[in-house]
Amino acid sequence: MLDYSISELNDSKWCVLDSERNELHAELCFAEALLLKALLTFIEDETLVSFIRAGIKIRSCYNSYKECNVILSSRSWSENEKSYKEHFESGVRLGIGAFNLAMRSPVQSQWEFKKANDQSNDYLMVAICYHVVMIQLLFCVLLLDSGWEQGLRELELCYQVPHGLRHVLCVLTMLTYHLVVVYVFSQEEGDLEFCDAALRQQLTLYPNGAWFLYFKGRLEFMRGDVDDAIKWYTASVESQDSWPQFHHICYWELCWANCVALNWKRAEMYAAKLAEQSKWSRTTYNYQRACIMLMRGYNCLSRDELNTVNQLMADVPKYKQRIAGKSLPMEKFAVKRSQRFTNQNNRLFMPAVELLYLWNLFNVFGKRKSLCDNLYRLIDKNTKDLEKNPGQYSSEYEYDNKALGCLLKGVCLRIMNSPLHAEECFKSVISMEKKIKEDRFLVPYAHVELAFLYKAKGNPEKAAYYLDTAKKNYSGYSLETRLHFQIHCAWSTLNERNTTTTTDHNDLTPVSRFDDNQ
């Protein structure tokens, strides 16, 4: 086991520049070994504690990559070292690029945002760790001086070295960014053209590669081609059986792909597999499965299935995890909804559609008119049914359910390019603010949706106004951190297009670096 790096043997890091090739190779291997050790900590145990332990091990890895970057840029490379330099360069650029990307992710801005608002250190650490899990980038506790643009440039340079030893890892990192991170945390589009070209190349070389089959499915999913996505995800599952944890990632995608297709019975099958086999968040999985079963309609469920739903909802609070005394936001939300289920005569209003929205999957519907039309008909049918018989969900939560219906309908209309009707829905949610009993999160979410609407219409001033209102006027609601990620990403794109208004939003603009004591 490596206990120290070569650079630590020297009083000055510049001594490494004249080191022999074997020593340089050892320095890079040391950085990679630290990263692998952190990843193995994650793989060996599917609990969130493992993610935290893995994150703690990253700082030494970051420092070693910095040393390697100095060597790459400052060392004199002879002509006969060309092949060796390619391998060394691919490793360094992969590490530096990945760290840059991670440090310009919304997690960093959320760190700064929580600090600016005087949140407790315990809560801050829990929020950071949770969202590190969500994007599977464990190096998000560190910073580089430059931003995500520099990270992408470094990864592109690594990608352009096709014979580099770390070329495949570079491709996987870029695919993760463009196909997962971008779509989870923003309303923007990843570089799907690059992903398509890279996957065609890699699948030619590795036709049974589980990761590349998964990312091919993700690519088709983000294009709105649900049938093809399901086919590729299934192929990824069937490509290997030595790592069951990877199957769980595919089951998650297969579950939501079938939900987008409104194939509730098939989606429930994968939700059941997750609930039975995966330990990552049994609270979330049980709630998710119950929600999907409810979408089939109460009259379509057998007595045994209704009993299963009741049992799943009863089990939701039992598996809730706490880290440093804090609950995970999505698990906390699931527990609240399970309690609402009991208070509403064992009913919930469009629960799986609500989850599709919260997981930021509505944009997938916008890629195919048929998907959008089916979703709109489903929401419209349920909202009209609610208007005719609001008491079926208990009159106590009448306006909570009406506001949720208006929000979901408005988002659907927004992606269908019906801005006037969408705006009417969002403003209707805001008008019900004082009548909503429990779901206060719907109002700031409606403000942010209005911001997206005006941003798409080319009205940055109104977009900035609604973003600022959501940020400053509301706090303490469910899934607040998730919405702040959306706000941050929207501010970033407004800044990039040089449409920043006089609204003060500096506390949401990412800073360039932390010092070591943070």
C-alpha positions as CSV (number, residue, x, y, z in Angstrom):
1,M,0.0,0.0,0.0
2,L,1.3,3.5,-0.9
3,D,1.6,5.7,2.1
4,Y,3.2,8.7,0.5
5,S,3.8,10.2,-2.9
6,I,7.2,10.9,-4.5
7,S,6.6,14.6,-4.3
8,E,6.4,14.3,-0.5
9,L,10.0,13.0,-0.4
10,N,11.3,16.3,-1.7
11,D,11.6,19.6,0.1
12,S,10.5,21.3,-3.0
13,K,8.0,20.0,-5.6
14,W,10.2,21.4,-8.4
15,C,12.7,18.6,-7.7
16,V,10.2,16.2,-9.3
17,L,10.6,17.8,-12.7
18,D,13.9,16.0,-13.4
19,S,12.8,12.7,-12.0
20,E,13.1,9.5,-14.0
21,R,10.1,8.2,-16.0
22,N,9.4,5.5,-13.5
23,E,9.2,8.0,-10.7
24,L,6.8,10.1,-12.7
25,H,4.7,7.1,-13.5
26,A,4.6,6.2,-9.8
27,E,3.4,9.7,-8.9
28,L,0.5,9.4,-11.3
29,C,-0.3,5.9,-10.2
30,F,-0.3,7.1,-6.6
31,A,-3.0,9.7,-7.5
32,E,-5.1,7.1,-9.3
33,A,-4.6,4.5,-6.5
34,L,-6.1,7.0,-4.0
35,L,-9.0,7.6,-6.3
36,L,-9.6,3.9,-6.8
37,K,-9.4,3.3,-3.0
38,A,-12.1,5.9,-2.5
39,L,-14.3,4.3,-5.2
40,L,-13.7,0.8,-3.7
41,T,-15.0,2.2,-0.4
42,F,-18.2,3.1,-2.2
43,I,-18.5,-0.2,-4.1
44,E,-17.9,-2.5,-1.1
45,D,-20.8,-1.2,0.9
46,E,-23.9,0.5,-0.5
47,T,-24.6,2.7,2.5
48,L,-24.3,6.5,2.5
49,V,-21.6,6.3,5.2
50,S,-19.3,4.7,2.6
51,F,-19.8,7.7,0.4
52,I,-18.7,10.0,3.2
53,R,-15.7,7.9,4.0
54,A,-14.7,7.9,0.3
55,G,-15.1,11.6,0.0
56,I,-12.7,12.2,2.9
57,K,-9.9,10.2,1.1
58,I,-9.9,12.5,-1.9
59,R,-7.8,15.5,-0.8
60,S,-4.5,13.6,-1.1
61,C,-5.6,12.4,-4.5
62,Y,-6.2,16.1,-5.6
63,N,-2.8,17.2,-4.3
64,S,-1.0,14.4,-6.3
65,Y,-2.8,15.4,-9.5
66,K,-1.6,19.0,-9.0
67,E,1.9,17.8,-8.7
68,C,1.5,15.7,-11.9
69,N,0.1,18.8,-13.7
70,V,3.2,20.8,-12.8
71,I,5.4,18.0,-14.1
72,L,3.5,17.7,-17.4
73,S,3.7,21.4,-18.2
74,S,7.2,22.1,-16.9
75,R,9.3,19.0,-17.7
76,S,11.3,18.8,-20.9
77,W,10.2,15.8,-22.9
78,S,12.6,14.2,-25.4
79,E,11.5,12.9,-28.8
80,N,11.9,9.3,-27.7
81,E,9.5,9.9,-24.8
82,K,6.6,10.8,-27.1
83,S,4.7,7.5,-26.4
84,Y,5.3,7.7,-22.7
85,K,4.2,11.3,-22.6
86,E,0.8,10.4,-24.3
87,H,0.0,8.0,-21.5
88,F,1.1,10.4,-18.8
89,E,-0.7,13.3,-20.3
90,S,-4.0,11.3,-20.7
91,G,-3.9,10.4,-17.0
92,V,-3.1,14.0,-15.8
93,R,-5.7,15.6,-18.0
94,L,-8.3,13.1,-17.0
95,G,-7.7,13.9,-13.3
96,I,-7.4,17.6,-13.7
97,G,-10.4,17.8,-16.0
98,A,-12.6,15.8,-13.7
99,F,-11.7,17.8,-10.7
100,N,-12.4,21.1,-12.6
101,L,-15.8,19.8,-13.7
102,A,-16.7,18.7,-10.2
103,M,-15.6,22.0,-8.7
104,R,-17.8,24.0,-11.0
105,S,-20.8,21.7,-10.3
106,P,-23.8,23.1,-8.4
107,V,-22.5,21.4,-5.3
108,Q,-19.8,24.0,-5.0
109,S,-22.2,26.9,-5.4
110,Q,-24.5,25.2,-2.8
111,W,-21.6,25.1,-0.4
112,E,-21.1,28.8,-0.8
113,F,-24.8,29.5,-0.7
114,K,-25.2,27.7,2.6
115,K,-22.2,29.5,4.1
116,A,-23.6,32.8,3.0
117,N,-26.8,32.0,4.8
118,D,-25.1,30.9,8.1
119,Q,-26.3,27.3,8.0
120,S,-24.7,24.9,10.5
121,N,-21.6,23.0,9.6
122,D,-23.3,19.7,10.3
123,Y,-26.2,20.5,7.9
124,L,-23.8,21.8,5.3
125,M,-21.7,18.6,5.4
126,V,-24.8,16.4,5.1
127,A,-26.1,18.4,2.1
128,I,-22.7,18.2,0.4
129,C,-22.4,14.5,1.0
130,Y,-25.9,13.8,-0.2
131,H,-25.5,15.6,-3.5
132,V,-22.1,14.1,-4.1
133,V,-23.9,10.7,-4.0
134,M,-26.5,11.9,-6.5
135,I,-24.0,12.9,-9.1
136,Q,-21.5,10.2,-8.2
137,L,-18.6,12.6,-8.3
138,L,-16.8,12.0,-5.1
139,F,-14.2,14.7,-5.6
140,C,-16.6,17.6,-5.1
141,V,-15.1,18.7,-1.7
142,L,-12.0,20.2,-3.4
143,L,-11.4,23.1,-5.7
144,L,-9.2,24.2,-8.6
145,D,-8.5,27.7,-9.6
146,S,-10.3,27.5,-13.0
147,G,-13.8,26.5,-13.8
148,W,-15.8,23.9,-15.6
149,E,-14.9,25.3,-19.0
150,Q,-11.3,24.5,-18.2
151,G,-12.3,21.0,-17.0
152,L,-14.1,20.3,-20.3
153,R,-11.0,21.5,-22.2
154,E,-8.7,19.2,-20.3
155,L,-11.0,16.3,-20.9
156,E,-11.3,17.1,-24.6
157,L,-7.5,17.2,-24.8
158,C,-7.4,13.8,-23.1
159,Y,-10.0,12.5,-25.5
160,Q,-7.9,13.6,-28.4
161,V,-5.1,11.3,-27.3
162,P,-6.8,8.0,-28.5
163,H,-3.8,5.8,-27.6
164,G,-3.5,7.2,-24.1
165,L,-3.9,4.6,-21.4
166,R,-6.7,6.6,-19.7
167,H,-8.7,7.4,-22.8
168,V,-11.6,5.1,-21.9
169,L,-11.9,6.6,-18.4
170,C,-11.9,10.1,-20.0
171,V,-14.8,9.1,-22.3
172,L,-16.7,7.7,-19.3
173,T,-16.2,11.0,-17.4
174,M,-17.4,13.1,-20.3
175,L,-20.4,10.9,-20.8
176,T,-21.3,11.1,-17.2
177,Y,-21.2,14.9,-17.3
178,H,-23.1,15.4,-20.6
179,L,-25.7,12.7,-20.0
180,V,-26.3,12.7,-16.2
181,V,-25.0,15.7,-14.4
182,V,-26.3,18.3,-16.9
183,Y,-29.8,16.8,-17.0
184,V,-30.1,16.2,-13.3
185,F,-29.2,19.7,-12.2
186,S,-30.3,22.0,-15.0
187,Q,-32.7,22.7,-17.8
188,E,-29.8,22.8,-20.3
189,E,-28.8,20.2,-22.9
190,G,-25.7,18.1,-22.8
191,D,-23.5,17.7,-25.9
192,L,-25.5,14.8,-27.4
193,E,-23.6,14.9,-30.7
194,F,-20.3,14.3,-28.9
195,C,-21.9,11.5,-26.9
196,D,-23.2,9.9,-30.0
197,A,-19.9,9.9,-31.7
198,A,-18.0,8.7,-28.7
199,L,-20.4,5.9,-28.0
200,R,-20.3,4.7,-31.6
201,Q,-16.5,4.5,-31.4
202,Q,-16.4,2.8,-28.0
203,L,-19.2,0.3,-28.8
204,T,-17.3,-0.7,-31.9
205,L,-14.3,-1.5,-29.6
206,Y,-16.3,-2.8,-26.7
207,P,-19.6,-4.1,-27.9
208,N,-20.4,-5.8,-24.6
209,G,-19.1,-3.0,-22.3
210,A,-21.7,-2.6,-19.6
211,W,-21.0,1.1,-19.0
212,F,-21.1,2.0,-22.7
213,L,-24.3,0.1,-23.2
214,Y,-25.8,2.0,-20.2
215,F,-24.7,5.3,-21.5
216,K,-26.1,4.5,-25.0
217,G,-29.4,3.9,-23.2
218,R,-29.1,7.2,-21.4
219,L,-28.4,9.0,-24.7
220,E,-31.5,7.6,-26.3
221,F,-33.5,8.4,-23.1
222,M,-32.4,12.0,-23.2
223,R,-33.4,12.1,-26.9
224,G,-36.8,10.9,-26.0
225,D,-36.5,7.6,-27.7
226,V,-37.8,5.5,-24.8
227,D,-38.1,2.2,-26.6
228,D,-34.5,2.2,-27.7
229,A,-33.4,3.4,-24.3
230,I,-35.1,0.4,-22.7
231,K,-33.4,-1.9,-25.2
232,W,-29.9,-0.6,-24.4
233,Y,-30.4,-0.6,-20.6
234,T,-31.6,-4.2,-20.8
235,A,-28.5,-5.1,-22.9
236,S,-26.3,-3.4,-20.2
237,V,-27.9,-5.6,-17.5
238,E,-27.4,-8.7,-19.5
239,S,-23.8,-7.9,-20.4
240,Q,-22.5,-8.9,-17.0
241,D,-23.5,-10.5,-13.7
242,S,-20.4,-10.0,-11.6
243,W,-21.4,-6.6,-10.3
244,P,-25.1,-6.6,-9.2
245,Q,-24.8,-3.0,-7.9
246,F,-24.5,-1.9,-11.5
247,H,-27.8,-3.7,-12.3
248,H,-29.4,-1.4,-9.8
249,I,-28.3,1.7,-11.7
250,C,-29.9,0.2,-14.9
251,Y,-33.1,-0.8,-13.0
252,W,-33.4,2.8,-11.8
253,E,-33.2,4.0,-15.4
254,L,-35.6,1.2,-16.7
255,C,-38.1,2.1,-14.0
256,W,-38.2,5.8,-15.0
257,A,-38.0,5.1,-18.8
258,N,-41.2,3.0,-18.4
259,C,-42.8,5.7,-16.3
260,V,-42.1,8.2,-19.1
261,A,-43.8,5.7,-21.5
262,L,-46.7,5.6,-18.9
263,N,-46.1,1.8,-18.7
264,W,-46.9,1.6,-15.0
265,K,-46.9,-2.1,-14.6
266,R,-43.5,-2.6,-16.2
267,A,-42.1,0.3,-14.2
268,E,-43.4,-1.3,-11.0
269,M,-41.5,-4.5,-11.8
270,Y,-38.2,-2.6,-11.8
271,A,-39.2,-0.5,-8.8
272,A,-39.8,-3.8,-6.9
273,K,-36.4,-5.1,-7.9
274,L,-34.8,-2.0,-6.5
275,A,-36.8,-2.2,-3.3
276,E,-35.9,-5.8,-2.8
277,Q,-32.2,-5.8,-3.8
278,S,-30.7,-2.4,-3.3
279,K,-29.6,-0.9,0.0
280,W,-29.0,2.6,-1.2
281,S,-32.3,4.1,-0.1
282,R,-35.1,1.6,0.8
283,T,-37.3,4.5,1.9
284,T,-37.1,6.1,-1.6
285,Y,-37.5,2.7,-3.4
286,N,-40.6,1.6,-1.3
287,Y,-42.3,5.0,-1.8
288,Q,-41.4,5.0,-5.5
289,R,-42.9,1.5,-6.0
290,A,-46.1,2.4,-4.1
291,C,-46.5,5.6,-6.2
292,I,-46.1,3.8,-9.5
293,M,-48.7,1.2,-8.4
294,L,-51.2,3.9,-7.5
295,M,-50.9,5.4,-11.0
296,R,-52.7,2.4,-12.4
297,G,-55.9,3.6,-10.6
298,Y,-57.5,2.3,-7.5
299,N,-60.2,0.4,-9.5
300,C,-57.5,-1.4,-11.4
301,L,-55.7,-2.7,-8.4
302,S,-56.6,-6.1,-6.8
303,R,-57.1,-6.4,-3.1
304,D,-53.7,-8.0,-2.7
305,E,-52.1,-5.1,-4.6
306,L,-53.9,-2.5,-2.5
307,N,-52.6,-4.3,0.6
308,T,-49.1,-4.2,-0.9
309,V,-49.4,-0.4,-1.5
310,N,-50.5,0.1,2.1
311,Q,-47.7,-2.0,3.5
312,L,-45.1,-0.2,1.3
313,M,-46.3,3.2,2.6
314,A,-46.2,1.9,6.1
315,D,-42.6,0.7,5.6
316,V,-41.4,4.1,4.2
317,P,-40.5,5.7,7.6
318,K,-38.9,2.5,8.9
319,Y,-35.9,2.7,6.6
320,K,-35.2,6.4,6.7
321,Q,-31.5,7.1,7.1
322,R,-29.9,9.8,9.3
323,I,-26.4,11.1,8.8
324,A,-24.9,13.4,11.4
325,G,-28.4,13.6,12.8
326,K,-29.9,14.9,9.6
327,S,-32.4,13.1,7.2
328,L,-31.8,13.0,3.5
329,P,-34.1,15.5,1.7
330,M,-35.8,13.0,-0.7
331,E,-36.3,10.4,2.0
332,K,-37.8,13.1,4.3
333,F,-40.1,14.1,1.4
334,A,-41.1,10.4,1.0
335,V,-41.9,10.1,4.7
336,K,-44.1,13.2,4.6
337,R,-46.0,11.8,1.5
338,S,-46.5,8.4,3.2
339,Q,-48.2,10.3,6.1
340,R,-50.3,12.2,3.6
341,F,-51.3,8.9,2.0
342,T,-52.8,7.9,5.4
343,N,-54.5,11.3,5.9
344,Q,-56.0,11.3,2.4
345,N,-57.9,8.0,2.7
346,N,-55.0,5.9,1.4
347,R,-54.8,8.0,-1.7
348,L,-52.2,10.4,-3.3
349,F,-52.7,12.8,-6.2
350,M,-50.6,11.8,-9.2
351,P,-47.6,10.7,-7.1
352,A,-45.4,9.1,-9.8
353,V,-45.9,12.1,-12.1
354,E,-44.8,14.4,-9.2
355,L,-41.7,12.2,-8.9
356,L,-41.0,12.5,-12.6
357,Y,-41.0,16.2,-12.2
358,L,-38.9,16.2,-9.1
359,W,-36.3,14.0,-10.8
360,N,-36.2,16.6,-13.6
361,L,-37.5,14.1,-16.2
362,F,-40.2,16.3,-17.7
363,N,-37.8,17.6,-20.4
364,V,-37.7,14.0,-21.8
365,F,-41.4,14.3,-22.6
366,G,-40.6,17.4,-24.6
367,K,-38.4,15.5,-27.1
368,R,-41.4,13.5,-28.5
369,K,-44.8,15.0,-29.2
370,S,-46.5,11.7,-28.6
371,L,-45.0,11.5,-25.1
372,C,-46.1,15.1,-24.4
373,D,-49.6,14.5,-25.6
374,N,-50.0,11.4,-23.4
375,L,-48.7,13.1,-20.3
376,Y,-51.0,16.1,-20.9
377,R,-54.0,13.9,-21.2
378,L,-53.1,12.1,-18.0
379,I,-52.6,15.3,-16.0
380,D,-55.7,16.9,-17.5
381,K,-57.9,13.9,-16.7
382,N,-56.7,13.7,-13.1
383,T,-57.1,17.5,-12.5
384,K,-60.6,17.5,-13.9
385,D,-61.4,14.5,-11.7
386,L,-60.1,16.4,-8.7
387,E,-62.3,19.4,-9.5
388,K,-65.4,17.2,-9.7
389,N,-64.7,15.3,-6.5
390,P,-62.0,17.0,-4.3
391,G,-63.2,15.2,-1.2
392,Q,-61.8,11.9,-2.4
393,Y,-58.4,13.0,-1.3
394,S,-59.7,14.7,1.9
395,S,-60.9,18.3,1.8
396,E,-58.2,19.2,4.3
397,Y,-55.6,19.1,1.4
398,E,-57.8,20.3,-1.4
399,Y,-55.7,23.3,-2.3
400,D,-52.4,21.4,-1.9
401,N,-53.6,18.9,-4.5
402,K,-55.0,21.6,-6.8
403,A,-51.7,23.5,-6.7
404,L,-49.8,20.4,-7.5
405,G,-52.1,19.7,-10.4
406,C,-51.6,23.3,-11.7
407,L,-47.9,23.1,-11.4
408,L,-47.6,19.8,-13.3
409,K,-50.0,21.0,-16.0
410,G,-48.1,24.2,-16.3
411,V,-44.7,22.4,-16.8
412,C,-46.3,20.1,-19.3
413,L,-47.7,23.1,-21.2
414,R,-44.3,24.9,-21.0
415,I,-42.5,22.0,-22.7
416,M,-45.3,21.8,-25.3
417,N,-44.5,25.5,-26.2
418,S,-47.8,26.9,-24.8
419,P,-46.3,29.7,-22.8
420,L,-49.5,31.7,-22.1
421,H,-51.5,28.7,-20.7
422,A,-48.4,27.6,-18.8
423,E,-48.0,31.1,-17.2
424,E,-51.6,31.0,-16.2
425,C,-51.1,27.7,-14.4
426,F,-48.0,28.9,-12.5
427,K,-49.6,32.1,-11.4
428,S,-52.6,30.1,-10.3
429,V,-50.3,28.1,-8.0
430,I,-48.8,31.3,-6.6
431,S,-52.4,32.7,-5.9
432,M,-53.1,29.7,-3.8
433,E,-50.1,30.2,-1.5
434,K,-52.2,31.2,1.6
435,K,-54.6,28.3,1.1
436,I,-52.0,25.6,0.8
437,K,-51.8,23.7,4.1
438,E,-48.6,21.6,3.8
439,D,-47.0,21.7,0.3
440,R,-45.4,25.1,0.6
441,F,-42.6,24.0,-1.8
442,L,-45.0,24.3,-4.7
443,V,-45.0,28.1,-4.6
444,P,-41.2,28.7,-5.0
445,Y,-41.1,25.9,-7.6
446,A,-43.8,27.8,-9.5
447,H,-41.7,30.9,-9.4
448,V,-38.7,29.1,-10.8
449,E,-40.9,27.6,-13.6
450,L,-42.0,31.1,-14.5
451,A,-38.4,32.1,-14.7
452,F,-37.7,29.2,-17.1
453,L,-40.7,30.3,-19.1
454,Y,-39.5,33.9,-19.5
455,K,-35.9,32.8,-20.1
456,A,-37.1,30.7,-23.0
457,K,-39.2,33.7,-24.3
458,G,-36.1,35.9,-24.3
459,N,-37.1,38.0,-21.3
460,P,-34.1,37.8,-18.9
461,E,-35.4,40.7,-16.7
462,K,-38.5,38.8,-15.7
463,A,-36.6,35.5,-15.5
464,A,-34.2,37.2,-13.0
465,Y,-37.1,38.6,-11.0
466,Y,-38.7,35.3,-10.5
467,L,-35.4,33.5,-9.7
468,D,-34.6,36.2,-7.2
469,T,-38.1,36.0,-5.6
470,A,-37.8,32.2,-5.2
471,K,-34.4,32.5,-3.6
472,K,-35.0,35.4,-1.2
473,N,-38.6,35.1,-0.2
474,Y,-38.9,31.4,0.5
475,S,-37.0,29.0,2.8
476,G,-37.5,26.0,5.0
477,Y,-39.7,24.1,2.5
478,S,-39.3,20.5,1.2
479,L,-36.5,19.8,-1.3
480,E,-35.2,23.4,-1.0
481,T,-31.6,22.4,-1.9
482,R,-32.8,20.7,-5.1
483,L,-34.5,23.9,-6.2
484,H,-31.4,26.0,-5.3
485,F,-29.4,23.9,-7.8
486,Q,-31.9,24.8,-10.5
487,I,-31.7,28.4,-9.6
488,H,-27.9,28.4,-9.7
489,C,-27.9,26.8,-13.1
490,A,-30.4,29.3,-14.4
491,W,-28.4,32.2,-13.1
492,S,-25.2,30.7,-14.7
493,T,-26.8,30.6,-18.2
494,L,-28.2,34.1,-17.8
495,N,-24.7,35.3,-17.0
496,E,-23.2,33.5,-19.9
497,R,-25.6,35.2,-22.3
498,N,-24.7,38.6,-20.9
499,T,-28.3,39.2,-19.8
500,T,-27.5,39.8,-16.1
501,T,-30.0,42.3,-14.6
502,T,-29.5,44.7,-11.8
503,T,-30.9,42.1,-9.4
504,D,-28.3,41.2,-6.8
505,H,-27.5,37.5,-7.1
506,N,-23.9,37.4,-6.2
507,D,-24.4,34.9,-3.4
508,L,-25.5,32.3,-6.1
509,T,-22.7,33.0,-8.4
510,P,-19.9,30.4,-8.0
511,V,-16.6,31.7,-6.6
512,S,-13.4,30.7,-8.1
513,R,-11.8,28.9,-5.2
514,F,-11.8,28.0,-1.5
515,D,-8.8,28.3,0.7
516,D,-7.5,25.1,2.4
517,N,-9.3,25.8,5.6
518,Q,-12.8,25.6,4.1
